[in-house]
Structures are given as structure tokens and as C-alpha cells.
């Protein structure tokens, strides 16, 4: 893990944290939307939810290089 003492690393960390928050919001919207659907449309919504989980996992892995706050 590194400490973001370099301003560009601190900016990167902030960008990753922001992207993570946006993806969490996106996942919530997709879940709530998919929950009210049925059939192929529900499957499609939950496929999109899976993609957000993959993205969130990648963001979490990237954020692991910074010290926890």
C-alpha cells in the first residue's frame, strides 16, 4: 500500500473513490428497476447489475493500493 503524498496519486485516489460511489448508486438503481421487471427484461437488468459488481470489484482492487482511511 502507498500513501498518496504525490498530488497526482491523491487525485487518482479521489477519482477512484468517486467512481466507486457512482457505481454503487448505479447498482442500486439497476437492482430496484430489475426487481420490478419479469422475464427477459429482468434477466437483462440483472446482467447489468452483474457488470456493475465486476466494475466495483476492479475499483476495490485498485483502491487497495492506497492506505485505508
RODO-2510 file (C-alpha; in nm, 4 decimals, decimal comma):
residues 69
     n   res          X          Y          Z
     1     x     0,0000     0,0000     0,0000
     2     x     0,1137     0,3515    -0,0670
     3     x     0,0346     0,6828     0,0906
     4     x    -0,0832     0,9299    -0,1706
     5     x     0,1724     1,2019    -0,0862
     6     x     0,2096     1,2886    -0,4546
     7     x    -0,0769     1,5203    -0,5590
     8     x    -0,1396     1,3139    -0,8714
     9     x    -0,1771     0,9975    -0,6598
    10     x    -0,4136     1,1785    -0,4258
    11     x    -0,6183     1,2913    -0,7272
    12     x    -0,6212     0,9349    -0,8587
    13     x    -0,7436     0,8038    -0,5257
    14     x    -1,0209     1,0656    -0,5170
    15     x    -1,1245     0,9754    -0,8718
    16     x    -1,1383     0,6065    -0,7841
    17     x    -1,3425     0,6797    -0,4709
    18     x    -1,5837     0,8918    -0,6737
    19     x    -1,6171     0,6234    -0,9424
    20     x    -1,6811     0,3657    -0,6705
    21     x    -1,9619     0,5761    -0,5223
    22     x    -2,1178     0,6271    -0,8653
    23     x    -2,1063     0,2541    -0,9391
    24     x    -2,2724     0,1778    -0,6021
    25     x    -2,5538     0,4196    -0,6906
    26     x    -2,5844     0,2664    -1,0363
    27     x    -2,6093    -0,0826    -0,8862
    28     x    -2,8882     0,0322    -0,6529
    29     x    -3,0860     0,1829    -0,9417
    30     x    -3,0414    -0,1280    -1,1557
    31     x    -3,1442    -0,3565    -0,8689
    32     x    -3,4575    -0,1579    -0,7888
    33     x    -3,5516    -0,1394    -1,1568
    34     x    -3,4847    -0,5080    -1,2216
    35     x    -3,6790    -0,6108    -0,9144
    36     x    -3,9987    -0,4753    -1,0713
    37     x    -3,9447    -0,6494    -1,4066
    38     x    -4,0024    -1,0045    -1,5220
    39     x    -3,8812    -1,2377    -1,7933
    40     x    -3,6049    -1,1364    -2,0329
    41     x    -3,6146    -0,7710    -1,9227
    42     x    -3,5449    -0,8765    -1,5635
    43     x    -3,2620    -1,1012    -1,6833
    44     x    -3,1132    -0,8114    -1,8772
    45     x    -3,1314    -0,5791    -1,5777
    46     x    -2,9619    -0,8309    -1,3510
    47     x    -2,6965    -0,8950    -1,6153
    48     x    -2,6223    -0,5214    -1,5994
    49     x    -2,6101    -0,5499    -1,2201
    50     x    -2,3506    -0,8250    -1,2528
    51     x    -2,1388    -0,5946    -1,4715
    52     x    -2,1512    -0,3238    -1,2051
    53     x    -2,0333    -0,5815    -0,9491
    54     x    -1,7366    -0,6654    -1,1731
    55     x    -1,6531    -0,2961    -1,2087
    56     x    -1,6884    -0,2434    -0,8318
    57     x    -1,4521    -0,5328    -0,7666
    58     x    -1,1929    -0,3816    -1,0022
    59     x    -1,2267    -0,0429    -0,8329
    60     x    -1,1912    -0,2019    -0,4895
    61     x    -0,8747    -0,3799    -0,6062
    62     x    -0,7328    -0,0525    -0,7334
    63     x    -0,8217     0,1288    -0,4117
    64     x    -0,6456    -0,1415    -0,2086
    65     x    -0,3133     0,0149    -0,3146
    66     x    -0,3924     0,3206    -0,1032
    67     x    -0,3910     0,3323     0,2766
    68     x    -0,7365     0,2811     0,4251
    69     x    -0,8900     0,5927     0,5751
***
